[in-house]
Every structure is written in structure tokens, then in C-alpha cells.
Amino acid sequence: MDHRAEPQHHPAGILSKVLIIAGLGPGDLSGTPAEVREALLDPGRRVILRTGQHPAAVQLARSRQVTTCDDLYDSGETFDDVYGAIVSRVLAAAEAGPVIYATPGSPLYGERTVAELRARCRSAGRPVEVRHAPSFLDEVFSALDLDPTDRGFTVLDGRDLPDPLILHLPTVVFQVDTGEVLDEALGRLGRTLPDSTPVTVLSDLGTESALIRTYPIGEVPTDVAGLCTSLFLDPPETGLVGAIRAMRRLRRECPWDQRQTHDSLTPYAVEETFELLEAIGRLPQGDEIDYVAYHDVEDELGDVLLQVIFHSNLASEANAFDIEDVAETLRRKLVRRHPHVFGTLEVRDAEEVIANWVEIKAGEKHRESLMDGVPSALPGLDRAVKLQKRAARVGFDWPDARSVVADVEEEIAELVEVIDQGEEADPAHADHELGDVLFAVANLARHLGVAPELALRKAVNRFESRFRRMEELDDLAAADLDRLDDLWERAKREERS
């Protein structure tokens, strides 16, 4: 028998031990199923309401004595505390005699206390009878003339919106009971949705005072929040899902996008990555936050994400994989390589985390040499650091940064010897010695915890900025070297100030 659809029948001897869990329906008592009303009005059974702040609950309290759990909402620090206290109250009452516990709407939709009650009763061997009732969702779908099976739908708790919040289906946001919850919900929804997106506010459905009003998302008034208020929106294609679908349409309709291949896109992946690094390099150091600079990083991250989406779409067209497979492969890798987070392994510090990562990765890749797996296409300084890190795993490394400074000085001295040879110097020899200097400098950056490629980019940007300032201050073509030095120092001082 489906106990959710109709009452169960128990032997008379244990009838008094049956805990009835019932729904009041979304509105007043006129919408509460007859068998639920009958149990609620049974004088031999104690009625406990999750809340008295509901149309049917208010009407019921006028006709008989009831116990509400509203006082527990004021005493609990968290909702988990409140729900636990409600369950304990109901179970304690059920030990003393017959009880019916009633919730707004359906007892099976959005009622965490019901799930916990059923689990606790199962463990204790106490019989439970669930008496169904229409939920607020039934009223929402009816009011909007919406078939939820047509395109699917999403139901979100206004007090606990998911992160990330992905909007791509018709969406109902329930429990929008205060202005603060409404503001937070609209703020989260509005991060990707246009201000003109229609949002329908549904209040007190199932009662004579039901209201249905639609506003642009940026103009929803805060006073529409209430205990029986929900929001409905049918979001346009935005955010991650919107970007994926836009890319698929471009492949169908744009001549340029249609002719792209993995190979033809490779230069763009490199270019966008470097543009992202440049934007990151403009972020201020320390605790200062520059939102303009962060906007640039956001924009460049989007361009890098486009490359991921584009390549994934090409692979999907070849029936190889799609963007979901890419994300799932990444998720599994993160879980597999972080057993101290997702498993039972214990670690002491970040260094041990890195060591575990390296060991796990090596087992996955089946590499024969520590030098394997470092892409030759990496920028020279970055590739140097990666190879140096690999060698350091077996102790082939300088003990500290000061020791590396001595190595840099030694390499520079060897380069000076080549320079001193003047025109007799072999260009290949100079190339060799300068390469050793750069390799040693990259090693020094590693010991200092500095990313050499990024540090060099910042230095280049500083040089460009100062030189542009020199051009603003004077005609450089007419200035002698002393004047140029003065202008340079002035530009440096202005930069620091």
C-alpha cells in the first residue's frame, strides 16, 4: 500500500501508537483533504503544528486546542537546532498518547522535520501514517497554467540557495518569508539575469487573499515577502549554461566558428592565457582590492573559458566527450588527488599535500623520468622552474636562495668573460652563457617563491608605464642622456607615490 497516497490501516491494539503526519494544504482548511480534517478534529488525538502561521492552522486553532512549534524557532540558533527540537517534541508527545503532526502544504515537500521523524520512528519501530495534501507547488503550477513535465523545473529554497546557482529551467523559489531573504535571493538571481527578467510573486495561494504579481527582477518590492510567498521565473539562457548553448549555436550558424578546428584554435588558447596572466599581474598586492582590475581578470577568464567550451564542443561533435565529461574528469581528479580532504589520509602541512599529489600523479601517468610531462611549449622561465622542481624532489637542489645568488653571480661572471672577448666572441657561446644566467635566475625565483614569468611581466609593464610618462614630460628625441636619466627617476618617484 502506498502510505503517501492514503491512510494505512493498523490493528486496533497498536492504533494509539501510530504517529500521523499530515499536510494542511497550501491554503485554508477548505483545501485540506477530508481525511486530514477528520484526523485533525479527532478529540482523542493531540494536534501539533509545525507552525501556527498558516491559514489552515489559524482556522484549526479557532475550533480546537493545538500545540504549535513557533516558540522553538525563537530558541534555536540554527534551523537544524529548530528542526531537531520539533522532532523531539513530537516524539515525546507520541509516547504519551495519539498524535497528529501537521505541516503547511504537503508533508513530503520541503519538510525536513518529516524526513527526520520518519527515520527516527523507523529506528524505534513506531508505525507512521503519512496523509498527503496538495503542496504549494500544485497551487503555483495551477496559478501559472504550467505543466512541470513539459520542460522540467527547478525548486529552490530562498533561505538556502545553492552555490553555484545554475539557472536554465523554469524556477520556483519558495520560503521567501522576509525582506532580507527576498533581497538575498534577488541579488543572487540578478548576478547573471538581466534587470528586465520577469519575476512572478505568488502570495497566499489557496486562499481568498491570493495575489499574483509580475515585476522586472530589478523592481521587485521588498514588502511582497511573506510566510506564504514564492517567486517564479523562466530564466533566459545566461551564465555557464547560456555560454555553452551560445557556442553550440555559433557552430551551427556562424561561418567563422564553423570552420574552426582544434589546431586552428591553438594560437587563441595561448594568446588568451597570456592576456589572463597580464590581467592578473595588474592586481594589487596585499589586502588592497581593485575592482576595476578584477573586472579585467573576470573578462580574461571568460575568454579562457571560451577556449574550454569551444574545444569541448568540437570533441562532442566527434562523439569523443563533452563539457560535462571534462568537468567530471576534473572532479574525479580533484577527489583522487586530495585523499586528506575526501578520504581518511591525514597530513601535517601543505608540503605533505604537495608530496602526496606528486606521488598520486606519478602513479596515474606511469612516467619513466622525473623530466617527463613538462610541456616543451611552456614559456622558457616557467619550464625551467618546473624542471628544477622535479630535480629537487630527489635532493638535486641548492640549499637556500643565498646559495642560488652565488650561482647567478658565477654564471654572470662566465658571461662577462665572453663579452670581454669583444668581436672575437662566438655568438653561440654568448647564447649559451646568457641561457645559463636566465636559468639560474629562474632557479632563484623558485627559491624566493616568485613566479619568474609573472615577475618579468610586471617589470616589463613598469618599464612601459615609466617610459610613457617620460614621453609625457619631455621631447625624448631632443634630450641628452642626463636628461633621460632625470626623467626616468621622476617617473619612478611618481609611480611610488
ZATOR-24208 format. One line per field, with one value per residue (C-alpha): chain; x, y, z; residue number from 1; residue in one letter. Coordinates in pm, 1 decimal, padded with zeros to 6 digits. Each point is the difference from the previous one (the first is absolute). Example, Ala and Ser with C-alpha at 12.3 -4.5 7.8 and 13.67 -1.06 7.14 Angstrom:
BEGIN
chaine = [A,A]
xx = [01230.0,00137.0]
yy = [-00450.0,00344.0]
zz = [00780.0,-00066.0]
num = [1,2]
residu = [A,S]
//
This chain:
BEGIN
chaine = [A,A,A,A,A,A,A,A,A,A,A,A,A,A,A,A,A,A,A,A,A,A,A,A,A,A,A,A,A,A,A,A,A,A,A,A,A,A,A,A,A,A,A,A,A,A,A,A,A,A,A,A,A,A,A,A,A,A,A,A,A,A,A,A,A,A,A,A,A,A,A,A,A,A,A,A,A,A,A,A,A,A,A,A,A,A,A,A,A,A,A,A,A,A,A,A,A,A,A,A,A,A,A,A,A,A,A,A,A,A,A,A,A,A,A,A,A,A,A,A,A,A,A,A,A,A,A,A,A,A,A,A,A,A,A,A,A,A,A,A,A,A,A,A,A,A,A,A,A,A,A,A,A,A,A,A,A,A,A,A,A,A,A,A,A,A,A,A,A,A,A,A,A,A,A,A,A,A,A,A,A,A,A,A,A,A,A,A,A,A,A,A,A,A,A,A,A,A,A,A,A,A,A,A,A,A,A,A,A,A,A,A,A,A,A,A,A,A,A,A,A,A,A,A,A,A,A,A,A,A,A,A,A,A,A,A,A,A,A,A,A,A,A,A,A,A,A,A,A,A,A,A,A,A,A,A,A,A,A,A,A,A,A,A,A,A,A,A,A,A,A,A,A,A,A,A,A,A,A,A,A,A,A,A,A,A,A,A,A,A,A,A,A,A,A,A,A,A,A,A,A,A,A,A,A,A,A,A,A,A,A,A,A,A,A,A,A,A,A,A,A,A,A,A,A,A,A,A,A,A,A,A,A,A,A,A,A,A,A,A,A,A,A,A,A,A,A,A,A,A,A,A,A,A,A,A,A,A,A,A,A,A,A,A,A,A,A,A,A,A,A,A,A,A,A,A,A,A,A,A,A,A,A,A,A,A,A,A,A,A,A,A,A,A,A,A,A,A,A,A,A,A,A,A,A,A,A,A,A,A,A,A,A,A,A,A,A,A,A,A,A,A,A,A,A,A,A,A,A,A,A,A,A,A,A,A,A,A,A,A,A,A,A,A,A,A,A,A,A,A,A,A,A,A,A,A,A,A,A,A,A,A,A,A,A,A,A,A,A,A,A,A,A,A,A,A,A,A,A,A,A,A,A,A,A,A,A,A,A,A,A,A,A,A,A,A,A]
xx = [00000.0,00131.2,-00020.7,00069.3,-00319.8,-00252.0,-00019.0,00132.9,-00215.3,00148.4,-00128.2,-00201.3,00257.5,00272.4,-00219.1,00080.2,00371.8,-00032.0,00147.5,-00199.7,00191.9,-00230.5,00002.8,-00232.3,00013.6,00119.5,-00295.5,-00288.5,-00182.5,-00233.0,00295.0,00109.9,-00094.3,-00305.1,00187.7,00257.8,-00270.7,-00165.9,00322.8,00070.6,-00342.5,00020.4,-00028.0,00189.0,00314.9,00238.5,00076.0,00352.6,00054.0,00343.6,-00119.9,-00321.0,00076.0,-00192.7,-00363.1,-00117.6,00187.3,-00164.4,-00346.6,00072.3,00117.6,-00338.2,-00188.6,00218.8,00308.6,00325.9,00370.9,00224.0,00378.7,00042.6,00164.4,00282.0,00092.6,00089.0,00210.1,00213.6,00325.2,-00021.0,-00278.2,00154.9,-00043.1,-00361.9,-00088.8,00164.7,-00199.4,-00326.1,00064.9,00080.2,-00321.7,-00213.6,00162.1,-00034.2,-00369.8,-00047.3,00133.2,-00279.1,-00289.2,-00138.7,00148.2,-00046.7,00283.2,-00109.1,00205.8,-00092.8,-00051.3,00110.2,00190.7,00230.0,00115.4,00258.0,-00067.4,00326.6,-00170.1,-00214.0,00300.7,00166.2,-00318.2,-00050.7,00363.2,-00015.9,-00329.8,00138.7,00296.2,-00229.6,-00251.8,-00280.9,-00261.4,-00047.6,-00288.2,00052.9,-00311.4,00073.8,-00130.7,00053.7,00324.6,00071.7,00149.0,-00339.0,-00147.4,00290.5,-00028.7,-00376.3,00018.5,00258.5,-00165.1,00337.6,00062.7,00318.4,00062.1,00018.3,00353.5,00078.8,00034.5,00219.1,-00115.7,00228.8,-00015.8,00024.7,00177.3,00258.8,00072.0,00254.6,00353.5,00063.8,-00345.2,-00062.2,-00314.9,-00126.0,-00349.2,-00326.6,00076.2,-00209.0,00161.9,-00196.9,00030.6,00053.4,-00131.6,00190.7,00126.1,00355.8,-00051.2,-00165.1,00287.4,00258.0,-00191.4,-00049.4,00365.7,00116.6,-00244.0,00086.1,00374.2,-00050.5,-00359.7,-00081.5,-00186.0,-00296.9,-00047.4,-00364.2,-00044.4,-00346.2,-00077.9,-00262.5,-00145.0,-00262.8,-00098.0,-00297.6,-00169.0,-00241.0,00282.6,00226.2,00207.5,00201.7,00216.6,00281.4,00291.7,00334.2,00255.8,00161.8,-00329.8,-00149.4,-00105.6,00123.0,-00343.5,-00126.5,00194.3,-00212.1,-00049.0,-00203.4,00199.8,00181.9,00174.7,-00020.6,00224.7,00071.2,00362.1,00154.6,00313.2,00266.6,00306.2,00191.0,-00290.7,-00070.6,00364.2,00002.6,-00321.4,00119.9,00313.6,-00206.8,-00211.4,00310.2,00121.5,-00329.1,-00039.9,00331.0,00227.3,00319.1,-00084.2,-00106.4,00342.2,00202.5,00187.9,00200.5,00317.3,-00131.3,-00106.7,00336.8,00150.6,-00306.9,00036.0,00359.9,-00087.2,-00294.7,00209.3,00265.7,-00262.1,-00138.9,00348.2,00041.5,-00331.6,00096.4,00329.8,-00189.8,-00173.0,00131.1,00214.1,-00102.4,-00349.3,-00093.6,-00287.6,-00021.7,-00338.7,00091.5,00300.2,-00218.1,-00247.0,00284.3,00088.8,-00366.0,-00009.2,00319.9,-00113.2,-00307.9,00220.2,00195.0,-00328.0,-00110.8,00295.5,-00101.3,-00360.8,00100.9,00238.9,-00254.7,-00266.4,00226.7,00066.2,-00372.7,-00062.4,00253.7,-00182.6,00318.4,-00107.9,-00190.5,00030.2,-00170.6,00260.6,00275.5,-00147.4,-00051.1,00354.8,00125.2,-00222.1,00125.1,00360.0,-00047.9,-00154.9,00263.8,00291.1,-00134.4,-00047.6,00059.7,-00325.1,-00218.6,00148.3,00157.2,00362.8,00146.5,00262.5,00209.3,00043.4,-00018.5,00336.0,-00132.9,-00307.5,00229.2,00203.9,-00316.0,-00123.9,00328.5,-00001.0,-00362.1,00051.8,00312.1,-00193.5,-00272.5,00235.8,00242.6,00299.6,00348.2,00194.3,-00054.3,00047.9,-00301.7,-00322.7,00135.5,-00139.0,00270.1,-00240.9,00008.6,00168.0,00372.1,00007.2,-00304.8,00137.4,00333.8,-00172.5,-00206.5,00306.5,00193.5,-00284.9,00008.7,00374.3,-00042.9,-00222.5,00308.4,00211.8,00175.0,-00036.9,00168.3,-00064.0,-00130.0,-00053.5,00334.1,00181.8,-00185.7,00107.0,00360.6,-00080.9,-00157.5,00312.2,00219.6,-00204.2,00012.0,00379.8,00022.9,-00217.4,00226.0,00299.7,-00174.9,-00090.7,00365.5,00105.7,-00166.1,-00032.7,00188.3,-00278.8,-00194.4,-00372.1,-00096.3,00216.5,-00172.5,-00338.7,00104.5,00126.8,-00296.4,-00232.3,00182.5,-00047.9,-00374.7,-00029.6,00178.0,-00227.3,-00304.7,00143.1,00041.9,-00362.1,-00108.9,00190.8,-00152.3,-00350.8,-00041.8,-00148.6,00276.6,-00219.4,-00247.9,00275.5,00155.9,-00336.2,-00048.0,00348.0,-00072.4,-00328.4,00178.9,00258.6,-00270.8,-00198.0,00305.5,00118.6,-00344.0,00015.3,00342.0,-00152.0,-00270.2,00256.2,00236.2,00109.5,00221.9,00152.2,00150.4,00112.5,00353.1,00078.8,00014.1,-00344.0,-00134.2,00134.5,-00167.4,-00332.7,00027.1,00059.1,-00291.9,-00229.8,00110.7,-00068.1,-00345.8,-00078.3,00094.3,-00200.3]
yy = [00000.0,00348.3,00169.8,00336.0,-00008.8,-00125.5,-00091.3,-00332.6,-00237.6,-00139.6,-00258.8,00162.1,-00096.4,00219.9,00276.1,00233.6,-00035.7,00111.9,00343.6,00176.4,00251.6,00212.7,00294.8,00297.6,00092.0,00335.1,00213.9,-00008.5,-00304.1,-00012.7,-00130.0,-00254.3,-00359.6,-00137.3,-00287.7,00245.2,00232.9,-00298.7,-00096.7,00361.0,00035.3,-00334.9,00098.0,-00312.0,00101.6,00283.4,00239.6,00140.7,00256.7,00083.6,00358.5,00178.6,00268.3,-00156.8,00057.7,-00354.8,-00004.1,00326.8,-00137.0,-00328.2,00178.6,00174.7,-00330.9,-00209.4,00005.0,-00036.2,00013.5,00196.9,-00008.4,00370.7,00048.9,-00235.0,00224.8,00273.5,-00223.2,-00180.7,00149.2,-00182.1,-00159.7,-00338.8,00073.7,00106.1,-00305.1,-00231.1,00157.5,-00035.6,-00369.0,-00056.8,00175.7,-00210.1,-00329.5,00081.5,00076.2,-00322.2,-00197.0,00144.9,-00058.6,00025.4,00291.5,00156.0,00223.0,00242.9,00213.4,00267.2,-00126.9,-00356.5,-00183.9,-00139.8,00325.7,00216.8,-00142.9,-00110.0,-00075.9,-00262.8,-00180.7,-00007.7,-00110.5,-00290.0,-00109.2,00016.4,-00190.5,-00269.7,-00046.9,-00018.4,-00232.1,00255.1,-00017.1,00319.3,00095.0,00282.2,00176.0,00191.0,00345.4,00235.7,00196.8,00362.9,-00125.9,-00134.1,00345.1,00168.9,-00222.0,00045.5,00377.5,00031.2,-00261.2,-00175.3,-00365.8,-00084.8,-00308.9,00203.1,00139.7,-00104.6,00248.1,00094.8,00057.2,00207.8,00087.5,00379.1,-00040.6,-00241.3,00070.9,-00238.0,00099.3,00003.5,00125.8,-00132.4,00133.2,-00166.4,-00138.1,00155.2,00068.2,00029.0,00160.5,-00076.8,00108.3,00364.6,00099.9,00318.2,00309.3,-00106.1,-00342.1,00164.7,00247.2,-00277.5,-00219.8,00279.9,00099.3,-00352.8,-00044.2,00339.2,-00068.9,-00155.5,00089.3,00331.0,00257.8,-00034.3,-00372.9,-00053.1,-00136.5,-00108.4,00038.9,-00243.7,00061.8,-00180.3,-00242.9,-00219.2,00278.4,00281.0,00253.0,-00166.3,00246.2,-00053.6,00289.7,00023.5,00246.1,00047.7,-00169.0,00333.6,00150.9,-00262.5,00186.0,-00143.2,00017.5,-00293.0,-00242.7,-00215.1,-00340.5,-00117.5,00175.2,-00168.1,00131.5,-00139.5,00077.8,-00152.4,00108.2,00087.0,-00189.2,00158.5,-00101.7,-00319.7,-00181.5,00306.4,00019.6,-00368.7,00034.5,00321.3,-00183.2,-00283.0,00249.3,00171.2,-00334.3,-00039.6,00353.0,00194.8,-00064.1,00084.1,-00227.7,-00278.2,-00027.0,-00012.7,-00312.4,-00096.1,00097.8,00334.0,00097.3,-00078.0,00349.5,00156.3,-00223.9,00117.3,00364.6,00001.8,-00167.2,00269.3,00274.7,-00155.0,-00002.6,00365.2,00088.3,-00196.3,00185.7,00329.2,-00110.9,00192.3,-00183.1,-00052.7,00060.5,00282.9,-00081.6,00165.9,-00086.8,00151.9,-00232.1,-00292.4,00084.6,-00040.0,-00337.5,-00106.1,00098.1,-00188.8,-00307.0,00001.7,-00005.4,-00296.5,-00175.6,00054.0,-00207.7,-00281.7,00012.9,00022.1,-00296.9,-00200.8,00076.5,-00118.1,-00321.6,-00046.1,00030.2,-00280.9,-00208.2,00000.2,00193.7,00314.0,00276.5,-00213.6,-00272.2,00259.5,00125.0,-00352.4,-00103.3,00302.4,-00076.3,-00357.8,00117.8,00252.0,-00265.9,-00259.4,00235.5,00139.6,-00309.0,00218.5,00185.7,-00261.7,-00304.0,-00099.9,00096.6,00243.2,00261.1,00238.1,00294.7,00130.4,-00156.4,-00346.0,00074.9,00078.7,-00315.2,-00213.8,00175.8,-00071.3,-00366.5,-00054.6,00182.0,-00201.5,-00321.8,00122.3,00111.5,-00298.2,00227.5,-00146.6,00321.1,00293.2,00218.7,-00157.0,00194.2,00357.4,00154.5,00126.9,00276.5,00167.1,00342.2,-00053.1,00139.1,-00201.3,-00319.4,00056.3,00026.5,-00314.5,-00203.9,00136.9,-00100.9,-00351.8,-00027.9,00136.7,-00297.6,-00221.8,00262.7,00142.7,00361.9,00293.0,00015.5,00358.8,00317.8,00150.7,-00294.8,00054.3,00366.2,-00119.6,-00226.7,00293.5,00209.8,-00282.5,-00035.2,00377.4,-00007.3,-00266.7,00214.8,00301.7,-00204.6,-00050.9,00368.0,00095.4,-00193.9,00271.4,-00072.8,-00327.7,-00139.9,-00292.9,00099.6,-00357.2,00021.4,00323.1,-00160.3,-00295.0,00211.7,00238.4,-00300.8,-00125.6,00341.0,-00005.6,-00358.8,00093.5,00304.5,-00223.2,-00227.1,00300.3,00100.6,-00351.0,00016.3,00341.1,-00131.3,00235.2,-00092.2,00120.1,00042.7,00210.0,00198.3,00074.6,00107.5,00239.1,00141.7,00048.0,00171.3,00233.0,00086.4,00073.9,00216.4,00201.7,00049.6,00123.0,00248.6,00118.5,00065.5,00209.7,00206.8,00093.0,-00044.6,-00304.7,00032.0,00335.7,-00105.8,-00106.6,-00302.1,00199.7,00144.8,-00345.8,-00132.1,00287.8,-00066.2,-00369.7,00067.5,00243.9,-00257.9,-00253.1,00243.6,00082.2,-00370.4,-00069.1,00292.1]
zz = [00000.0,-00081.9,00339.5,-00159.9,-00202.0,00258.3,00370.5,00119.0,00203.5,00315.7,00251.8,00275.0,00262.6,-00142.3,-00143.9,00286.0,-00070.8,-00361.7,-00062.7,-00268.6,-00210.2,-00212.7,-00234.3,00045.7,-00366.6,-00133.9,00109.0,00244.4,00136.5,-00297.5,-00202.6,00259.2,-00096.2,00185.7,00164.6,00135.5,00136.7,00166.7,00178.0,00097.4,00161.2,00186.2,00371.7,00102.2,-00186.3,00090.2,-00286.8,-00037.4,-00276.3,-00133.8,-00013.8,00087.7,-00258.6,-00285.0,-00112.2,00073.9,00332.4,00107.9,-00081.5,00178.8,00315.1,00018.8,00015.6,00229.4,00220.3,-00189.9,00080.4,-00233.7,-00026.9,-00071.2,00339.2,-00103.8,-00292.9,00248.8,00223.9,-00261.0,-00127.0,-00334.8,-00201.4,00072.9,00370.0,-00056.1,-00207.3,00251.5,00282.8,-00195.5,-00063.1,00366.8,00104.9,-00234.2,00104.4,00369.4,-00048.8,-00198.1,00295.6,00213.8,-00239.2,-00354.3,-00198.6,-00341.4,-00119.4,-00272.0,-00235.0,-00254.0,-00354.3,-00061.2,00273.5,-00268.9,-00163.2,00171.4,00346.0,00159.4,00330.3,-00172.2,-00144.6,00340.5,00176.0,-00238.7,00039.7,00380.7,00008.8,-00228.7,00234.4,00303.7,-00166.9,00031.2,-00278.9,-00204.7,-00222.4,-00248.8,-00125.0,-00315.2,-00095.6,-00292.9,00021.2,-00077.7,-00327.2,-00109.2,00054.5,-00179.0,-00306.6,-00005.2,00038.3,-00278.2,-00224.2,-00007.4,-00079.8,00197.3,-00213.6,-00321.6,00041.0,00355.2,00285.4,00293.0,00358.4,00223.4,00368.7,00031.0,00332.1,-00138.0,-00366.4,-00155.6,-00088.4,-00289.0,-00096.0,-00351.9,-00163.6,-00315.8,00076.4,00121.1,00365.8,00317.1,00305.8,00315.1,00363.7,-00093.2,00339.8,00089.7,-00178.2,00077.0,-00161.2,-00301.8,-00045.0,00022.3,-00244.8,-00254.0,00033.5,-00073.5,-00287.8,-00144.6,-00024.8,-00343.0,-00090.0,-00174.5,00211.0,-00235.6,00073.5,00110.4,00352.4,00110.5,00370.8,00129.9,00345.5,00210.9,-00274.3,00088.2,00198.7,-00083.0,00036.0,-00260.6,-00203.1,-00316.1,-00119.6,-00253.5,00015.1,-00173.7,00224.6,00079.0,00120.4,00232.6,00318.9,00328.8,00163.5,-00210.7,00221.8,00229.6,00156.1,-00301.9,-00273.8,-00287.4,-00312.1,-00350.5,-00295.3,-00336.9,-00041.8,-00335.1,-00101.4,00218.9,00197.7,-00069.2,-00166.3,-00213.8,-00111.2,-00097.9,-00199.0,-00166.3,-00114.6,-00145.0,-00193.5,-00133.4,-00131.6,-00184.1,-00135.6,-00004.2,-00302.2,00195.1,00292.3,-00233.7,-00163.6,00322.4,00108.7,00306.2,-00185.8,-00127.7,00352.8,00161.1,-00050.6,00164.8,00305.9,00040.4,-00060.6,00241.6,00269.8,-00024.5,00003.8,00319.1,00153.9,-00092.6,00168.3,00311.3,00004.5,00032.6,00321.2,00302.8,00252.0,00362.4,00137.2,-00236.4,-00238.4,-00339.7,-00150.1,-00336.1,-00019.6,00109.6,-00277.9,-00249.2,00151.8,-00021.6,-00366.7,-00083.1,00193.6,-00220.3,-00309.2,00138.8,00086.3,-00360.0,-00113.2,00236.1,-00119.4,-00367.9,00012.7,00200.9,-00258.8,-00281.6,00192.1,00057.9,-00373.7,-00048.1,00265.7,00211.1,00311.6,00097.8,00258.6,00267.0,-00051.9,00036.1,00326.5,00135.3,-00092.8,00190.6,00300.7,00020.8,-00027.5,00281.8,00223.8,-00087.2,00062.8,00328.1,00218.2,00306.8,-00082.6,-00167.9,00172.4,00329.8,-00060.1,00252.8,-00094.4,00207.5,-00236.9,-00356.7,-00088.5,00080.5,-00213.6,-00293.6,00057.7,-00000.9,-00314.8,-00177.6,00104.2,-00106.4,-00328.7,-00077.5,00052.1,-00236.3,-00277.1,00011.6,-00071.4,-00040.1,00074.0,00233.5,-00306.2,-00175.6,-00030.2,-00003.0,-00323.1,-00234.2,-00113.3,00342.6,00020.2,00066.3,00354.9,00108.4,-00155.1,00173.5,00338.9,-00057.4,-00094.7,00297.9,00231.2,-00142.7,00063.5,00352.5,00089.6,00018.0,00177.7,-00309.0,00108.1,00172.6,00374.3,00004.5,-00203.1,00108.6,-00152.4,-00326.0,-00001.6,-00001.1,-00293.9,-00186.6,00063.5,-00127.4,-00318.4,-00055.3,00042.6,-00272.0,-00226.4,00067.5,-00115.9,-00332.4,-00022.9,00067.4,-00308.2,-00206.9,-00371.0,00043.0,00217.5,-00145.5,-00019.8,00083.9,00313.7,00104.2,-00059.8,00217.4,00289.8,-00005.8,00009.1,00310.4,00164.8,-00073.7,00123.0,00324.7,00043.3,-00047.0,00271.0,00228.7,-00061.0,00098.0,00326.8,00071.0,-00067.8,-00295.8,-00337.7,-00235.5,-00307.5,00194.5,00170.3,-00339.1,-00139.9,00290.4,-00054.4,-00370.1,00083.5,00243.8,-00264.3,-00255.6,00243.5,00107.5,-00356.8,-00106.7,00287.2,-00119.6,-00342.1,00164.6,00190.5,-00282.1,-00362.2,00041.9,-00344.7,00102.1,00348.6,00086.7,00216.8,00323.4,-00073.6,-00081.1,00331.8,00184.9,-00172.6,00081.9,00368.5,00007.7,-00157.4,00263.0,00283.9,-00133.0,-00034.1,00360.7,00134.3]
num = [1,2,3,4,5,6,7,8,9,10,11,12,13,14,15,16,17,18,19,20,21,22,23,24,25,26,27,28,29,30,31,32,33,34,35,36,37,38,39,40,41,42,43,44,45,46,47,48,49,50,51,52,53,54,55,56,57,58,59,60,61,62,63,64,65,66,67,68,69,70,71,72,73,74,75,76,77,78,79,80,81,82,83,84,85,86,87,88,89,90,91,92,93,94,95,96,97,98,99,100,101,102,103,104,105,106,107,108,109,110,111,112,113,114,115,116,117,118,119,120,121,122,123,124,125,126,127,128,129,130,131,132,133,134,135,136,137,138,139,140,141,142,143,144,145,146,147,148,149,150,151,152,153,154,155,156,157,158,159,160,161,162,163,164,165,166,167,168,169,170,171,172,173,174,175,176,177,178,179,180,181,182,183,184,185,186,187,188,189,190,191,192,193,194,195,196,197,198,199,200,201,202,203,204,205,206,207,208,209,210,211,212,213,214,215,216,217,218,219,220,221,222,223,224,225,226,227,228,229,230,231,232,233,234,235,236,237,238,239,240,241,242,243,244,245,246,247,248,249,250,251,252,253,254,255,256,257,258,259,260,261,262,263,264,265,266,267,268,269,270,271,272,273,274,275,276,277,278,279,280,281,282,283,284,285,286,287,288,289,290,291,292,293,294,295,296,297,298,299,300,301,302,303,304,305,306,307,308,309,310,311,312,313,314,315,316,317,318,319,320,321,322,323,324,325,326,327,328,329,330,331,332,333,334,335,336,337,338,339,340,341,342,343,344,345,346,347,348,349,350,351,352,353,354,355,356,357,358,359,360,361,362,363,364,365,366,367,368,369,370,371,372,373,374,375,376,377,378,379,380,381,382,383,384,385,386,387,388,389,390,391,392,393,394,395,396,397,398,399,400,401,402,403,404,405,406,407,408,409,410,411,412,413,414,415,416,417,418,419,420,421,422,423,424,425,426,427,428,429,430,431,432,433,434,435,436,437,438,439,440,441,442,443,444,445,446,447,448,449,450,451,452,453,454,455,456,457,458,459,460,461,462,463,464,465,466,467,468,469,470,471,472,473,474,475,476,477,478,479,480,481,482,483,484,485,486,487,488,489,490,491,492,493,494,495,496,497]
residu = [M,D,H,R,A,E,P,Q,H,H,P,A,G,I,L,S,K,V,L,I,I,A,G,L,G,P,G,D,L,S,G,T,P,A,E,V,R,E,A,L,L,D,P,G,R,R,V,I,L,R,T,G,Q,H,P,A,A,V,Q,L,A,R,S,R,Q,V,T,T,C,D,D,L,Y,D,S,G,E,T,F,D,D,V,Y,G,A,I,V,S,R,V,L,A,A,A,E,A,G,P,V,I,Y,A,T,P,G,S,P,L,Y,G,E,R,T,V,A,E,L,R,A,R,C,R,S,A,G,R,P,V,E,V,R,H,A,P,S,F,L,D,E,V,F,S,A,L,D,L,D,P,T,D,R,G,F,T,V,L,D,G,R,D,L,P,D,P,L,I,L,H,L,P,T,V,V,F,Q,V,D,T,G,E,V,L,D,E,A,L,G,R,L,G,R,T,L,P,D,S,T,P,V,T,V,L,S,D,L,G,T,E,S,A,L,I,R,T,Y,P,I,G,E,V,P,T,D,V,A,G,L,C,T,S,L,F,L,D,P,P,E,T,G,L,V,G,A,I,R,A,M,R,R,L,R,R,E,C,P,W,D,Q,R,Q,T,H,D,S,L,T,P,Y,A,V,E,E,T,F,E,L,L,E,A,I,G,R,L,P,Q,G,D,E,I,D,Y,V,A,Y,H,D,V,E,D,E,L,G,D,V,L,L,Q,V,I,F,H,S,N,L,A,S,E,A,N,A,F,D,I,E,D,V,A,E,T,L,R,R,K,L,V,R,R,H,P,H,V,F,G,T,L,E,V,R,D,A,E,E,V,I,A,N,W,V,E,I,K,A,G,E,K,H,R,E,S,L,M,D,G,V,P,S,A,L,P,G,L,D,R,A,V,K,L,Q,K,R,A,A,R,V,G,F,D,W,P,D,A,R,S,V,V,A,D,V,E,E,E,I,A,E,L,V,E,V,I,D,Q,G,E,E,A,D,P,A,H,A,D,H,E,L,G,D,V,L,F,A,V,A,N,L,A,R,H,L,G,V,A,P,E,L,A,L,R,K,A,V,N,R,F,E,S,R,F,R,R,M,E,E,L,D,D,L,A,A,A,D,L,D,R,L,D,D,L,W,E,R,A,K,R,E,E,R,S]
//
